């Protein structure tokens, strides 16, 4: 009987932890953190980044992208959001001084849609440079 009593509290604790994990995962606030993709251009320090936000959180809208240029190197940053190999929205810092982030570019996407975010350094009249990409679900 002593063995059963010692195992029961551990089992109850394990069950409570499993229930808590399910509740936290199902929470809308928690879900907004789960599908955020930051893509840097691969240089150190990173001259820019693109961000995809799957779900709204505070002032950040859902199904949205933006581009940020964080160094004064003469290059801008452009982000493309793809669904099924088709560009559905872009964000670019071209024409703005460094230390600039675009506004969020948003629009509704089907839930759990697989998306790809491509981010490159760009200059007017030149091919994109130092590109990176990341994937997420909307």
matplotlib code that plots the C-alpha trace (Angstrom):
import matplotlib.pyplot as plt

x = [0.0, 2.9, 4.1, 0.7, 0.6, 4.1, 3.2, -0.2, 1.1, 3.6, 0.9, -1.4, 1.4, 2.1, -1.6, -1.9, 1.2, -0.3, -3.6, -1.8, 0.2, -2.9, -4.6, -1.5, -1.2, -4.9, -4.7, -5.0, -2.3, 0.2, -0.6, 0.4, 4.0, 4.2, 4.4, 6.6, 9.5, 12.5, 14.8, 18.2, 20.3, 23.1, 25.7, 27.0, 25.8, 22.6, 21.8, 18.1, 15.3, 11.9, 9.2, 6.0, 3.3, 0.8, -1.6, -2.5, -0.7, -1.1, -0.5, 0.9, -1.7, -2.0, -1.0, 1.4, 4.9, 7.3, 10.9, 13.5, 16.8, 19.0, 22.4, 23.6, 25.3, 23.5, 21.4, 17.6, 15.7, 12.9, 10.6, 8.3, 5.6, 4.9, 2.0, 2.2, 5.3, 3.3, 4.1, 1.1, 2.6, 5.9, 7.4, 10.5, 12.6, 14.0, 13.8, 14.1, 17.1, 18.4, 16.9, 13.5, 10.8, 7.9, 4.4, 2.8, 1.5, -1.5, -4.4, -6.3, -4.8, -6.4, -5.6, -2.6, -1.6, 2.1, 3.9, 7.5, 9.1, 12.1, 14.2, 17.0, 19.3, 18.3, 19.5, 17.6, 18.6, 20.5, 19.6, 18.6, 21.7, 22.3, 18.8, 17.5, 14.1, 12.0, 8.7, 5.7, 2.0, -0.6]
y = [0.0, 2.3, 1.9, 2.9, 6.0, 7.1, 6.8, 8.4, 12.0, 11.7, 10.5, 13.4, 15.9, 14.5, 14.6, 18.3, 19.3, 17.7, 19.5, 22.8, 22.3, 21.8, 24.9, 27.1, 25.8, 26.5, 30.0, 32.7, 34.8, 31.9, 31.0, 34.5, 33.7, 30.3, 31.3, 34.4, 34.1, 36.4, 36.2, 38.0, 38.4, 36.2, 39.0, 40.0, 42.3, 41.6, 44.7, 43.9, 41.4, 40.4, 39.4, 37.3, 37.4, 34.6, 35.8, 39.2, 40.2, 43.7, 46.2, 43.5, 42.3, 38.7, 37.3, 40.3, 41.0, 43.8, 44.6, 46.4, 48.1, 48.5, 49.5, 52.5, 50.5, 51.8, 48.7, 48.4, 45.4, 43.7, 41.0, 38.8, 36.5, 33.5, 31.0, 28.1, 29.7, 32.9, 36.3, 37.5, 40.6, 42.6, 45.1, 47.2, 49.8, 51.3, 55.0, 55.3, 55.9, 53.1, 52.4, 52.1, 49.4, 49.4, 49.3, 45.9, 44.6, 42.4, 40.5, 37.4, 34.0, 30.6, 29.1, 26.8, 27.9, 27.1, 30.4, 31.3, 34.6, 35.6, 38.6, 40.2, 43.2, 45.4, 48.6, 50.3, 48.9, 45.9, 42.3, 41.2, 40.3, 38.1, 36.5, 34.2, 32.6, 31.0, 29.0, 29.2, 28.5, 31.2]
z = [0.0, 0.7, -2.9, -4.3, -2.1, -3.2, -6.9, -6.8, -6.1, -8.9, -11.3, -10.2, -10.7, -14.2, -15.1, -13.9, -15.9, -19.0, -18.6, -18.0, -21.2, -23.2, -21.8, -22.4, -26.0, -26.7, -25.4, -28.1, -26.5, -26.5, -30.1, -31.3, -30.3, -32.0, -35.7, -35.7, -38.1, -38.1, -41.0, -40.9, -44.0, -42.6, -42.1, -38.6, -37.3, -39.2, -41.4, -41.5, -41.0, -42.2, -39.8, -40.3, -37.6, -37.9, -35.2, -33.8, -30.6, -29.1, -31.9, -34.2, -36.7, -37.9, -41.3, -41.6, -42.7, -42.4, -43.2, -41.0, -42.0, -39.0, -40.4, -42.5, -45.2, -48.3, -48.7, -48.1, -46.9, -48.8, -47.6, -49.8, -48.4, -50.6, -50.6, -53.0, -54.7, -55.4, -53.9, -52.0, -50.3, -50.0, -47.7, -48.5, -46.8, -50.1, -50.1, -46.3, -44.1, -42.0, -38.6, -40.3, -40.2, -42.7, -41.5, -41.2, -44.6, -43.7, -45.2, -44.2, -44.9, -44.5, -41.1, -41.0, -44.5, -45.1, -46.0, -46.9, -46.0, -48.2, -47.1, -49.1, -49.1, -52.0, -53.9, -56.7, -60.1, -58.6, -58.0, -54.5, -52.4, -49.3, -49.2, -46.5, -46.0, -43.3, -43.2, -40.9, -40.7, -40.7]

ax = plt.figure().add_subplot(projection="3d")
ax.plot(x, y, z, "-o")
ax.set_aspect("equal")
plt.show()
